[in-house]
């Protein structure tokens, strides 16, 4: 769904001319649309990959259970530990 919305937005932003209220198909508007979509899609894919790594790839064992924890796990366990120390839970 996100890819579809990105495509529609890129098409509208590049090809629809709000000043005259018409769709303008020129080599420049089509090239602009393709460029924007390619870049948007690339960054979207990089975001998905980064999200996967941050949430799923073990960095180091921060709690001594013998399993490497992800960056998200490390952050959660660190904040939890600080809060427990602050409030003596």
PDB file of N, CA, C and O in Angstrom:
ATOM      1  N   UNK A   1       0.820  -1.190   0.000  1.00  0.00           N
ATOM      2  CA  UNK A   1       0.000   0.000   0.000  1.00  0.00           C
ATOM      3  C   UNK A   1       0.867   1.258   0.000  1.00  0.00           C
ATOM      4  O   UNK A   1       0.583   2.223  -0.710  1.00  0.00           O
ATOM      5  N   UNK A   2       1.928   1.231   0.806  1.00  0.00           N
ATOM      6  CA  UNK A   2       2.816   2.384   0.871  1.00  0.00           C
ATOM      7  C   UNK A   2       3.478   2.684  -0.455  1.00  0.00           C
ATOM      8  O   UNK A   2       3.645   3.844  -0.831  1.00  0.00           O
ATOM      9  N   UNK A   3       3.858   1.625  -1.165  1.00  0.00           N
ATOM     10  CA  UNK A   3       4.488   1.807  -2.477  1.00  0.00           C
ATOM     11  C   UNK A   3       3.490   2.436  -3.446  1.00  0.00           C
ATOM     12  O   UNK A   3       3.852   3.306  -4.238  1.00  0.00           O
ATOM     13  N   UNK A   4       2.243   1.996  -3.381  1.00  0.00           N
ATOM     14  CA  UNK A   4       1.212   2.565  -4.252  1.00  0.00           C
ATOM     15  C   UNK A   4       0.982   4.036  -3.976  1.00  0.00           C
ATOM     16  O   UNK A   4       0.859   4.837  -4.903  1.00  0.00           O
ATOM     17  N   UNK A   5       0.926   4.394  -2.693  1.00  0.00           N
ATOM     18  CA  UNK A   5       0.748   5.804  -2.333  1.00  0.00           C
ATOM     19  C   UNK A   5       1.942   6.642  -2.774  1.00  0.00           C
ATOM     20  O   UNK A   5       1.784   7.772  -3.234  1.00  0.00           O
ATOM     21  N   UNK A   6       3.131   6.080  -2.628  1.00  0.00           N
ATOM     22  CA  UNK A   6       4.330   6.784  -3.084  1.00  0.00           C
ATOM     23  C   UNK A   6       4.275   7.024  -4.587  1.00  0.00           C
ATOM     24  O   UNK A   6       4.588   8.117  -5.057  1.00  0.00           O
ATOM     25  N   UNK A   7       3.881   6.011  -5.331  1.00  0.00           N
ATOM     26  CA  UNK A   7       3.798   6.154  -6.788  1.00  0.00           C
ATOM     27  C   UNK A   7       2.780   7.222  -7.176  1.00  0.00           C
ATOM     28  O   UNK A   7       3.053   8.065  -8.031  1.00  0.00           O
ATOM     29  N   UNK A   8       1.609   7.184  -6.546  1.00  0.00           N
ATOM     30  CA  UNK A   8       0.572   8.168  -6.859  1.00  0.00           C
ATOM     31  C   UNK A   8       1.051   9.580  -6.526  1.00  0.00           C
ATOM     32  O   UNK A   8       0.853  10.507  -7.311  1.00  0.00           O
ATOM     33  N   UNK A   9       1.677   9.741  -5.371  1.00  0.00           N
ATOM     34  CA  UNK A   9       2.191  11.052  -4.962  1.00  0.00           C
ATOM     35  C   UNK A   9       3.257  11.552  -5.925  1.00  0.00           C
ATOM     36  O   UNK A   9       3.251  12.720  -6.313  1.00  0.00           O
ATOM     37  N   UNK A  10       4.180  10.661  -6.315  1.00  0.00           N
ATOM     38  CA  UNK A  10       5.238  11.062  -7.252  1.00  0.00           C
ATOM     39  C   UNK A  10       4.656  11.464  -8.605  1.00  0.00           C
ATOM     40  O   UNK A  10       5.105  12.435  -9.214  1.00  0.00           O
ATOM     41  N   UNK A  11       3.669  10.726  -9.068  1.00  0.00           N
ATOM     42  CA  UNK A  11       3.028  11.066 -10.347  1.00  0.00           C
ATOM     43  C   UNK A  11       2.343  12.428 -10.235  1.00  0.00           C
ATOM     44  O   UNK A  11       2.538  13.296 -11.085  1.00  0.00           O
ATOM     45  N   UNK A  12       1.552  12.608  -9.197  1.00  0.00           N
ATOM     46  CA  UNK A  12       0.824  13.863  -9.018  1.00  0.00           C
ATOM     47  C   UNK A  12       1.779  15.045  -8.899  1.00  0.00           C
ATOM     48  O   UNK A  12       1.584  16.078  -9.539  1.00  0.00           O
ATOM     49  N   UNK A  13       2.826  14.885  -8.064  1.00  0.00           N
ATOM     50  CA  UNK A  13       3.756  15.992  -7.833  1.00  0.00           C
ATOM     51  C   UNK A  13       4.520  16.401  -9.090  1.00  0.00           C
ATOM     52  O   UNK A  13       4.858  17.573  -9.258  1.00  0.00           O
ATOM     53  N   UNK A  14       4.790  15.450  -9.961  1.00  0.00           N
ATOM     54  CA  UNK A  14       5.604  15.748 -11.138  1.00  0.00           C
ATOM     55  C   UNK A  14       4.804  16.052 -12.398  1.00  0.00           C
ATOM     56  O   UNK A  14       5.217  16.882 -13.208  1.00  0.00           O
ATOM     57  N   UNK A  15       3.676  15.395 -12.570  1.00  0.00           N
ATOM     58  CA  UNK A  15       2.972  15.500 -13.840  1.00  0.00           C
ATOM     59  C   UNK A  15       1.780  16.448 -13.789  1.00  0.00           C
ATOM     60  O   UNK A  15       1.453  17.077 -14.795  1.00  0.00           O
ATOM     61  N   UNK A  16       1.130  16.560 -12.643  1.00  0.00           N
ATOM     62  CA  UNK A  16      -0.033  17.445 -12.561  1.00  0.00           C
ATOM     63  C   UNK A  16       0.422  18.867 -12.273  1.00  0.00           C
ATOM     64  O   UNK A  16       1.115  19.115 -11.286  1.00  0.00           O
ATOM     65  N   UNK A  17       0.034  19.796 -13.131  1.00  0.00           N
ATOM     66  CA  UNK A  17       0.382  21.202 -12.961  1.00  0.00           C
ATOM     67  C   UNK A  17      -0.811  21.920 -12.335  1.00  0.00           C
ATOM     68  O   UNK A  17      -1.820  22.164 -12.997  1.00  0.00           O
ATOM     69  N   UNK A  18      -0.685  22.251 -11.061  1.00  0.00           N
ATOM     70  CA  UNK A  18      -1.793  22.894 -10.341  1.00  0.00           C
ATOM     71  C   UNK A  18      -2.109  24.288 -10.875  1.00  0.00           C
ATOM     72  O   UNK A  18      -3.250  24.741 -10.789  1.00  0.00           O
ATOM     73  N   UNK A  19      -1.115  24.964 -11.420  1.00  0.00           N
ATOM     74  CA  UNK A  19      -1.335  26.324 -11.938  1.00  0.00           C
ATOM     75  C   UNK A  19      -2.342  26.349 -13.086  1.00  0.00           C
ATOM     76  O   UNK A  19      -3.156  27.266 -13.190  1.00  0.00           O
ATOM     77  N   UNK A  20      -2.278  25.340 -13.937  1.00  0.00           N
ATOM     78  CA  UNK A  20      -3.192  25.305 -15.082  1.00  0.00           C
ATOM     79  C   UNK A  20      -4.274  24.232 -14.918  1.00  0.00           C
ATOM     80  O   UNK A  20      -5.200  24.151 -15.726  1.00  0.00           O
ATOM     81  N   UNK A  21      -4.154  23.409 -13.866  1.00  0.00           N
ATOM     82  CA  UNK A  21      -5.153  22.377 -13.600  1.00  0.00           C
ATOM     83  C   UNK A  21      -5.168  21.250 -14.615  1.00  0.00           C
ATOM     84  O   UNK A  21      -6.220  20.683 -14.909  1.00  0.00           O
ATOM     85  N   UNK A  22      -3.999  20.927 -15.150  1.00  0.00           N
ATOM     86  CA  UNK A  22      -3.915  19.877 -16.165  1.00  0.00           C
ATOM     87  C   UNK A  22      -2.718  18.976 -15.921  1.00  0.00           C
ATOM     88  O   UNK A  22      -1.747  19.343 -15.260  1.00  0.00           O
ATOM     89  N   UNK A  23      -2.830  17.777 -16.487  1.00  0.00           N
ATOM     90  CA  UNK A  23      -1.709  16.840 -16.467  1.00  0.00           C
ATOM     91  C   UNK A  23      -0.787  17.193 -17.624  1.00  0.00           C
ATOM     92  O   UNK A  23      -1.244  17.342 -18.757  1.00  0.00           O
ATOM     93  N   UNK A  24       0.498  17.328 -17.352  1.00  0.00           N
ATOM     94  CA  UNK A  24       1.464  17.723 -18.374  1.00  0.00           C
ATOM     95  C   UNK A  24       2.479  16.591 -18.540  1.00  0.00           C
ATOM     96  O   UNK A  24       3.313  16.346 -17.668  1.00  0.00           O
ATOM     97  N   UNK A  25       2.383  15.908 -19.685  1.00  0.00           N
ATOM     98  CA  UNK A  25       3.290  14.800 -19.979  1.00  0.00           C
ATOM     99  C   UNK A  25       4.395  15.279 -20.911  1.00  0.00           C
ATOM    100  O   UNK A  25       4.181  15.470 -22.108  1.00  0.00           O
ATOM    101  N   UNK A  26       5.565  15.466 -20.346  1.00  0.00           N
ATOM    102  CA  UNK A  26       6.747  15.847 -21.126  1.00  0.00           C
ATOM    103  C   UNK A  26       7.874  14.920 -20.702  1.00  0.00           C
ATOM    104  O   UNK A  26       7.770  14.248 -19.675  1.00  0.00           O
ATOM    105  N   UNK A  27       8.948  14.876 -21.477  1.00  0.00           N
ATOM    106  CA  UNK A  27      10.087  14.059 -21.036  1.00  0.00           C
ATOM    107  C   UNK A  27      10.578  14.464 -19.632  1.00  0.00           C
ATOM    108  O   UNK A  27      10.997  13.611 -18.849  1.00  0.00           O
ATOM    109  N   UNK A  28      10.523  15.752 -19.325  1.00  0.00           N
ATOM    110  CA  UNK A  28      10.994  16.223 -18.015  1.00  0.00           C
ATOM    111  C   UNK A  28      10.086  15.749 -16.881  1.00  0.00           C
ATOM    112  O   UNK A  28      10.574  15.320 -15.835  1.00  0.00           O
ATOM    113  N   UNK A  29       8.762  15.824 -17.080  1.00  0.00           N
ATOM    114  CA  UNK A  29       7.850  15.410 -16.005  1.00  0.00           C
ATOM    115  C   UNK A  29       7.896  13.893 -15.805  1.00  0.00           C
ATOM    116  O   UNK A  29       7.802  13.409 -14.677  1.00  0.00           O
ATOM    117  N   UNK A  30       8.038  13.159 -16.887  1.00  0.00           N
ATOM    118  CA  UNK A  30       8.111  11.699 -16.779  1.00  0.00           C
ATOM    119  C   UNK A  30       9.429  11.279 -16.135  1.00  0.00           C
ATOM    120  O   UNK A  30       9.451  10.396 -15.278  1.00  0.00           O
ATOM    121  N   UNK A  31      10.521  11.909 -16.546  1.00  0.00           N
ATOM    122  CA  UNK A  31      11.818  11.623 -15.933  1.00  0.00           C
ATOM    123  C   UNK A  31      11.805  11.975 -14.454  1.00  0.00           C
ATOM    124  O   UNK A  31      12.328  11.223 -13.631  1.00  0.00           O
ATOM    125  N   UNK A  32      11.218  13.103 -14.113  1.00  0.00           N
ATOM    126  CA  UNK A  32      11.118  13.501 -12.706  1.00  0.00           C
ATOM    127  C   UNK A  32      10.333  12.487 -11.887  1.00  0.00           C
ATOM    128  O   UNK A  32      10.708  12.167 -10.759  1.00  0.00           O
ATOM    129  N   UNK A  33       9.248  11.985 -12.454  1.00  0.00           N
ATOM    130  CA  UNK A  33       8.437  10.978 -11.775  1.00  0.00           C
ATOM    131  C   UNK A  33       9.237   9.698 -11.549  1.00  0.00           C
ATOM    132  O   UNK A  33       9.245   9.155 -10.444  1.00  0.00           O
ATOM    133  N   UNK A  34       9.903   9.222 -12.585  1.00  0.00           N
ATOM    134  CA  UNK A  34      10.701   7.995 -12.465  1.00  0.00           C
ATOM    135  C   UNK A  34      11.848   8.156 -11.470  1.00  0.00           C
ATOM    136  O   UNK A  34      12.135   7.248 -10.691  1.00  0.00           O
ATOM    137  N   UNK A  35      12.491   9.303 -11.500  1.00  0.00           N
ATOM    138  CA  UNK A  35      13.583   9.568 -10.560  1.00  0.00           C
ATOM    139  C   UNK A  35      13.068   9.575  -9.129  1.00  0.00           C
ATOM    140  O   UNK A  35      13.635   8.916  -8.259  1.00  0.00           O
ATOM    141  N   UNK A  36      11.999  10.316  -8.886  1.00  0.00           N
ATOM    142  CA  UNK A  36      11.444  10.394  -7.528  1.00  0.00           C
ATOM    143  C   UNK A  36      11.014   9.018  -7.021  1.00  0.00           C
ATOM    144  O   UNK A  36      11.290   8.656  -5.878  1.00  0.00           O
ATOM    145  N   UNK A  37      10.336   8.255  -7.881  1.00  0.00           N
ATOM    146  CA  UNK A  37       9.858   6.941  -7.463  1.00  0.00           C
ATOM    147  C   UNK A  37      11.022   6.003  -7.157  1.00  0.00           C
ATOM    148  O   UNK A  37      10.980   5.266  -6.171  1.00  0.00           O
ATOM    149  N   UNK A  38      12.049   6.024  -7.986  1.00  0.00           N
ATOM    150  CA  UNK A  38      13.211   5.162  -7.767  1.00  0.00           C
ATOM    151  C   UNK A  38      13.889   5.492  -6.441  1.00  0.00           C
ATOM    152  O   UNK A  38      14.220   4.591  -5.670  1.00  0.00           O
ATOM    153  N   UNK A  39      14.095   6.772  -6.174  1.00  0.00           N
ATOM    154  CA  UNK A  39      14.732   7.182  -4.925  1.00  0.00           C
ATOM    155  C   UNK A  39      13.848   6.842  -3.733  1.00  0.00           C
ATOM    156  O   UNK A  39      14.336   6.307  -2.737  1.00  0.00           O
ATOM    157  N   UNK A  40      12.551   7.145  -3.820  1.00  0.00           N
ATOM    158  CA  UNK A  40      11.635   6.840  -2.723  1.00  0.00           C
ATOM    159  C   UNK A  40      11.599   5.345  -2.425  1.00  0.00           C
ATOM    160  O   UNK A  40      11.627   4.938  -1.263  1.00  0.00           O
ATOM    161  N   UNK A  41      11.537   4.532  -3.474  1.00  0.00           N
ATOM    162  CA  UNK A  41      11.505   3.085  -3.306  1.00  0.00           C
ATOM    163  C   UNK A  41      12.814   2.569  -2.700  1.00  0.00           C
ATOM    164  O   UNK A  41      12.797   1.681  -1.848  1.00  0.00           O
ATOM    165  N   UNK A  42      13.934   3.121  -3.135  1.00  0.00           N
ATOM    166  CA  UNK A  42      15.236   2.711  -2.604  1.00  0.00           C
ATOM    167  C   UNK A  42      15.359   3.018  -1.120  1.00  0.00           C
ATOM    168  O   UNK A  42      15.812   2.181  -0.339  1.00  0.00           O
ATOM    169  N   UNK A  43      14.956   4.219  -0.736  1.00  0.00           N
ATOM    170  CA  UNK A  43      15.034   4.578   0.678  1.00  0.00           C
ATOM    171  C   UNK A  43      14.036   3.785   1.501  1.00  0.00           C
ATOM    172  O   UNK A  43      14.314   3.447   2.652  1.00  0.00           O
ATOM    173  N   UNK A  44      12.881   3.485   0.932  1.00  0.00           N
ATOM    174  CA  UNK A  44      11.913   2.646   1.632  1.00  0.00           C
ATOM    175  C   UNK A  44      12.468   1.260   1.893  1.00  0.00           C
ATOM    176  O   UNK A  44      12.308   0.714   2.985  1.00  0.00           O
ATOM    177  N   UNK A  45      13.125   0.686   0.880  1.00  0.00           N
ATOM    178  CA  UNK A  45      13.737  -0.633   1.044  1.00  0.00           C
ATOM    179  C   UNK A  45      14.859  -0.582   2.079  1.00  0.00           C
ATOM    180  O   UNK A  45      15.005  -1.501   2.885  1.00  0.00           O
ATOM    181  N   UNK A  46      15.649   0.491   2.056  1.00  0.00           N
ATOM    182  CA  UNK A  46      16.734   0.635   3.050  1.00  0.00           C
ATOM    183  C   UNK A  46      16.148   0.736   4.448  1.00  0.00           C
ATOM    184  O   UNK A  46      16.725   0.225   5.408  1.00  0.00           O
ATOM    185  N   UNK A  47      14.993   1.401   4.563  1.00  0.00           N
ATOM    186  CA  UNK A  47      14.338   1.515   5.865  1.00  0.00           C
ATOM    187  C   UNK A  47      13.868   0.166   6.378  1.00  0.00           C
ATOM    188  O   UNK A  47      13.994  -0.126   7.567  1.00  0.00           O
ATOM    189  N   UNK A  48      13.328  -0.654   5.493  1.00  0.00           N
ATOM    190  CA  UNK A  48      12.882  -1.993   5.879  1.00  0.00           C
ATOM    191  C   UNK A  48      14.076  -2.828   6.326  1.00  0.00           C
ATOM    192  O   UNK A  48      14.003  -3.534   7.332  1.00  0.00           O
ATOM    193  N   UNK A  49      15.170  -2.749   5.584  1.00  0.00           N
ATOM    194  CA  UNK A  49      16.366  -3.505   5.938  1.00  0.00           C
ATOM    195  C   UNK A  49      16.930  -3.036   7.280  1.00  0.00           C
ATOM    196  O   UNK A  49      17.306  -3.854   8.119  1.00  0.00           O
ATOM    197  N   UNK A  50      16.987  -1.729   7.478  1.00  0.00           N
ATOM    198  CA  UNK A  50      17.496  -1.187   8.744  1.00  0.00           C
ATOM    199  C   UNK A  50      16.603  -1.607   9.910  1.00  0.00           C
ATOM    200  O   UNK A  50      17.100  -1.959  10.980  1.00  0.00           O
ATOM    201  N   UNK A  51      15.287  -1.571   9.704  1.00  0.00           N
ATOM    202  CA  UNK A  51      14.357  -1.999  10.745  1.00  0.00           C
ATOM    203  C   UNK A  51      14.597  -3.463  11.113  1.00  0.00           C
ATOM    204  O   UNK A  51      14.597  -3.820  12.291  1.00  0.00           O
ATOM    205  N   UNK A  52      14.799  -4.299  10.110  1.00  0.00           N
ATOM    206  CA  UNK A  52      15.059  -5.717  10.366  1.00  0.00           C
ATOM    207  C   UNK A  52      16.326  -5.892  11.200  1.00  0.00           C
ATOM    208  O   UNK A  52      16.330  -6.632  12.185  1.00  0.00           O
ATOM    209  N   UNK A  53      17.392  -5.217  10.808  1.00  0.00           N
ATOM    210  CA  UNK A  53      18.674  -5.339  11.516  1.00  0.00           C
ATOM    211  C   UNK A  53      18.537  -4.851  12.955  1.00  0.00           C
ATOM    212  O   UNK A  53      18.984  -5.524  13.884  1.00  0.00           O
ATOM    213  N   UNK A  54      17.932  -3.702  13.140  1.00  0.00           N
ATOM    214  CA  UNK A  54      17.803  -3.114  14.484  1.00  0.00           C
ATOM    215  C   UNK A  54      16.977  -4.013  15.401  1.00  0.00           C
ATOM    216  O   UNK A  54      17.260  -4.111  16.595  1.00  0.00           O
ATOM    217  N   UNK A  55      15.963  -4.667  14.849  1.00  0.00           N
ATOM    218  CA  UNK A  55      15.067  -5.481  15.664  1.00  0.00           C
ATOM    219  C   UNK A  55      15.465  -6.948  15.784  1.00  0.00           C
ATOM    220  O   UNK A  55      15.052  -7.612  16.735  1.00  0.00           O
ATOM    221  N   UNK A  56      16.251  -7.469  14.853  1.00  0.00           N
ATOM    222  CA  UNK A  56      16.461  -8.915  14.808  1.00  0.00           C
ATOM    223  C   UNK A  56      17.903  -9.403  14.860  1.00  0.00           C
ATOM    224  O   UNK A  56      18.132 -10.566  15.192  1.00  0.00           O
ATOM    225  N   UNK A  57      18.863  -8.578  14.552  1.00  0.00           N
ATOM    226  CA  UNK A  57      20.253  -9.041  14.516  1.00  0.00           C
ATOM    227  C   UNK A  57      20.890  -8.834  15.881  1.00  0.00           C
ATOM    228  O   UNK A  57      20.919  -7.721  16.406  1.00  0.00           O
ATOM    229  N   UNK A  58      21.403  -9.932  16.451  1.00  0.00           N
ATOM    230  CA  UNK A  58      22.034  -9.866  17.758  1.00  0.00           C
ATOM    231  C   UNK A  58      23.359  -9.139  17.718  1.00  0.00           C
ATOM    232  O   UNK A  58      24.186  -9.373  16.836  1.00  0.00           O
ATOM    233  N   UNK A  59      23.554  -8.254  18.684  1.00  0.00           N
ATOM    234  CA  UNK A  59      24.788  -7.485  18.771  1.00  0.00           C
ATOM    235  C   UNK A  59      25.696  -8.084  19.840  1.00  0.00           C
ATOM    236  O   UNK A  59      26.818  -8.506  19.563  1.00  0.00           O
ATOM    237  N   UNK A  60      25.183  -8.110  21.065  1.00  0.00           N
ATOM    238  CA  UNK A  60      25.907  -8.733  22.169  1.00  0.00           C
ATOM    239  C   UNK A  60      24.912  -9.133  23.252  1.00  0.00           C
ATOM    240  O   UNK A  60      23.761  -8.697  23.256  1.00  0.00           O
ATOM    241  N   UNK A  61      25.380  -9.968  24.162  1.00  0.00           N
ATOM    242  CA  UNK A  61      24.536 -10.458  25.244  1.00  0.00           C
ATOM    243  C   UNK A  61      24.554  -9.446  26.385  1.00  0.00           C
ATOM    244  O   UNK A  61      25.526  -9.362  27.137  1.00  0.00           O
ATOM    245  N   UNK A  62      23.476  -8.681  26.508  1.00  0.00           N
ATOM    246  CA  UNK A  62      23.457  -7.638  27.538  1.00  0.00           C
ATOM    247  C   UNK A  62      22.878  -8.107  28.864  1.00  0.00           C
ATOM    248  O   UNK A  62      23.018  -7.414  29.872  1.00  0.00           O
ATOM    249  N   UNK A  63      22.228  -9.272  28.886  1.00  0.00           N
ATOM    250  CA  UNK A  63      21.601  -9.718  30.129  1.00  0.00           C
ATOM    251  C   UNK A  63      22.154 -11.043  30.660  1.00  0.00           C
ATOM    252  O   UNK A  63      21.641 -11.586  31.639  1.00  0.00           O
ATOM    253  N   UNK A  64      23.188 -11.553  30.020  1.00  0.00           N
ATOM    254  CA  UNK A  64      23.851 -12.749  30.518  1.00  0.00           C
ATOM    255  C   UNK A  64      23.088 -14.042  30.315  1.00  0.00           C
ATOM    256  O   UNK A  64      23.353 -15.025  31.008  1.00  0.00           O
ATOM    257  N   UNK A  65      22.141 -14.066  29.375  1.00  0.00           N
ATOM    258  CA  UNK A  65      21.372 -15.290  29.160  1.00  0.00           C
ATOM    259  C   UNK A  65      21.980 -16.198  28.099  1.00  0.00           C
ATOM    260  O   UNK A  65      21.410 -17.240  27.772  1.00  0.00           O
ATOM    261  N   UNK A  66      23.137 -15.810  27.557  1.00  0.00           N
ATOM    262  CA  UNK A  66      23.827 -16.611  26.565  1.00  0.00           C
ATOM    263  C   UNK A  66      23.398 -16.355  25.132  1.00  0.00           C
ATOM    264  O   UNK A  66      23.950 -16.956  24.210  1.00  0.00           O
ATOM    265  N   UNK A  67      22.412 -15.465  24.920  1.00  0.00           N
ATOM    266  CA  UNK A  67      21.959 -15.135  23.573  1.00  0.00           C
ATOM    267  C   UNK A  67      22.270 -13.668  23.286  1.00  0.00           C
ATOM    268  O   UNK A  67      22.115 -12.805  24.151  1.00  0.00           O
ATOM    269  N   UNK A  68      22.711 -13.402  22.057  1.00  0.00           N
ATOM    270  CA  UNK A  68      22.960 -12.018  21.664  1.00  0.00           C
ATOM    271  C   UNK A  68      21.632 -11.279  21.521  1.00  0.00           C
ATOM    272  O   UNK A  68      20.665 -11.810  20.975  1.00  0.00           O
ATOM    273  N   UNK A  69      21.604 -10.058  22.018  1.00  0.00           N
ATOM    274  CA  UNK A  69      20.404  -9.237  21.966  1.00  0.00           C
ATOM    275  C   UNK A  69      20.507  -8.211  20.837  1.00  0.00           C
ATOM    276  O   UNK A  69      21.597  -7.743  20.507  1.00  0.00           O
ATOM    277  N   UNK A  70      19.352  -7.869  20.249  1.00  0.00           N
ATOM    278  CA  UNK A  70      19.317  -6.859  19.187  1.00  0.00           C
ATOM    279  C   UNK A  70      19.463  -5.468  19.801  1.00  0.00           C
ATOM    280  O   UNK A  70      19.405  -5.312  21.021  1.00  0.00           O
ATOM    281  N   UNK A  71      19.652  -4.472  18.957  1.00  0.00           N
ATOM    282  CA  UNK A  71      19.765  -3.089  19.437  1.00  0.00           C
ATOM    283  C   UNK A  71      18.500  -2.668  20.169  1.00  0.00           C
ATOM    284  O   UNK A  71      18.573  -1.966  21.177  1.00  0.00           O
ATOM    285  N   UNK A  72      17.338  -3.089  19.674  1.00  0.00           N
ATOM    286  CA  UNK A  72      16.079  -2.762  20.334  1.00  0.00           C
ATOM    287  C   UNK A  72      15.997  -3.443  21.694  1.00  0.00           C
ATOM    288  O   UNK A  72      15.579  -2.827  22.674  1.00  0.00           O
ATOM    289  N   UNK A  73      16.393  -4.713  21.757  1.00  0.00           N
ATOM    290  CA  UNK A  73      16.392  -5.426  23.036  1.00  0.00           C
ATOM    291  C   UNK A  73      17.329  -4.764  24.039  1.00  0.00           C
ATOM    292  O   UNK A  73      16.989  -4.614  25.213  1.00  0.00           O
ATOM    293  N   UNK A  74      18.500  -4.372  23.575  1.00  0.00           N
ATOM    294  CA  UNK A  74      19.464  -3.700  24.463  1.00  0.00           C
ATOM    295  C   UNK A  74      18.864  -2.410  25.008  1.00  0.00           C
ATOM    296  O   UNK A  74      18.963  -2.136  26.204  1.00  0.00           O
ATOM    297  N   UNK A  75      18.240  -1.615  24.134  1.00  0.00           N
ATOM    298  CA  UNK A  75      17.638  -0.351  24.574  1.00  0.00           C
ATOM    299  C   UNK A  75      16.519  -0.608  25.580  1.00  0.00           C
ATOM    300  O   UNK A  75      16.450   0.063  26.609  1.00  0.00           O
ATOM    301  N   UNK A  76      15.648  -1.563  25.297  1.00  0.00           N
ATOM    302  CA  UNK A  76      14.537  -1.859  26.200  1.00  0.00           C
ATOM    303  C   UNK A  76      15.036  -2.343  27.556  1.00  0.00           C
ATOM    304  O   UNK A  76      14.563  -1.892  28.600  1.00  0.00           O
ATOM    305  N   UNK A  77      15.990  -3.258  27.533  1.00  0.00           N
ATOM    306  CA  UNK A  77      16.505  -3.801  28.789  1.00  0.00           C
ATOM    307  C   UNK A  77      17.264  -2.746  29.573  1.00  0.00           C
ATOM    308  O   UNK A  77      17.225  -2.745  30.804  1.00  0.00           O
ATOM    309  N   UNK A  78      17.953  -1.848  28.884  1.00  0.00           N
ATOM    310  CA  UNK A  78      18.681  -0.771  29.562  1.00  0.00           C
ATOM    311  C   UNK A  78      17.722   0.200  30.238  1.00  0.00           C
ATOM    312  O   UNK A  78      17.918   0.561  31.398  1.00  0.00           O
ATOM    313  N   UNK A  79      16.696   0.621  29.526  1.00  0.00           N
ATOM    314  CA  UNK A  79      15.708   1.544  30.091  1.00  0.00           C
ATOM    315  C   UNK A  79      14.973   0.871  31.241  1.00  0.00           C
ATOM    316  O   UNK A  79      14.749   1.491  32.281  1.00  0.00           O
ATOM    317  N   UNK A  80      14.597  -0.386  31.066  1.00  0.00           N
ATOM    318  CA  UNK A  80      13.918  -1.129  32.123  1.00  0.00           C
ATOM    319  C   UNK A  80      14.783  -1.205  33.380  1.00  0.00           C
ATOM    320  O   UNK A  80      14.289  -1.037  34.494  1.00  0.00           O
ATOM    321  N   UNK A  81      16.066  -1.455  33.192  1.00  0.00           N
ATOM    322  CA  UNK A  81      16.989  -1.538  34.327  1.00  0.00           C
ATOM    323  C   UNK A  81      17.109  -0.205  35.058  1.00  0.00           C
ATOM    324  O   UNK A  81      17.106  -0.162  36.288  1.00  0.00           O
ATOM    325  N   UNK A  82      17.214   0.878  34.299  1.00  0.00           N
ATOM    326  CA  UNK A  82      17.317   2.209  34.899  1.00  0.00           C
ATOM    327  C   UNK A  82      16.044   2.539  35.682  1.00  0.00           C
ATOM    328  O   UNK A  82      16.116   3.051  36.799  1.00  0.00           O
ATOM    329  N   UNK A  83      14.887   2.248  35.099  1.00  0.00           N
ATOM    330  CA  UNK A  83      13.625   2.521  35.786  1.00  0.00           C
ATOM    331  C   UNK A  83      13.478   1.684  37.055  1.00  0.00           C
ATOM    332  O   UNK A  83      12.992   2.176  38.073  1.00  0.00           O
ATOM    333  N   UNK A  84      13.893   0.431  36.994  1.00  0.00           N
ATOM    334  CA  UNK A  84      13.826  -0.413  38.186  1.00  0.00           C
ATOM    335  C   UNK A  84      14.733   0.131  39.285  1.00  0.00           C
ATOM    336  O   UNK A  84      14.367   0.120  40.460  1.00  0.00           O
ATOM    337  N   UNK A  85      15.909   0.605  38.904  1.00  0.00           N
ATOM    338  CA  UNK A  85      16.833   1.189  39.887  1.00  0.00           C
ATOM    339  C   UNK A  85      16.276   2.494  40.451  1.00  0.00           C
ATOM    340  O   UNK A  85      16.406   2.752  41.648  1.00  0.00           O
ATOM    341  N   UNK A  86      15.668   3.306  39.623  1.00  0.00           N
ATOM    342  CA  UNK A  86      15.135   4.603  40.076  1.00  0.00           C
ATOM    343  C   UNK A  86      13.966   4.435  41.042  1.00  0.00           C
ATOM    344  O   UNK A  86      13.848   5.162  42.028  1.00  0.00           O
ATOM    345  N   UNK A  87      13.109   3.469  40.744  1.00  0.00           N
ATOM    346  CA  UNK A  87      11.887   3.337  41.535  1.00  0.00           C
ATOM    347  C   UNK A  87      11.915   2.125  42.462  1.00  0.00           C
ATOM    348  O   UNK A  87      10.911   1.793  43.092  1.00  0.00           O
ATOM    349  N   UNK A  88      13.072   1.466  42.541  1.00  0.00           N
ATOM    350  CA  UNK A  88      13.253   0.301  43.411  1.00  0.00           C
ATOM    351  C   UNK A  88      12.183  -0.777  43.183  1.00  0.00           C
ATOM    352  O   UNK A  88      11.623  -1.310  44.140  1.00  0.00           O
ATOM    353  N   UNK A  89      11.908  -1.087  41.934  1.00  0.00           N
ATOM    354  CA  UNK A  89      10.908  -2.104  41.622  1.00  0.00           C
ATOM    355  C   UNK A  89      11.506  -3.469  41.766  1.00  0.00           C
ATOM    356  O   UNK A  89      10.823  -4.469  41.546  1.00  0.00           O
TER     357      UNK A  89
END
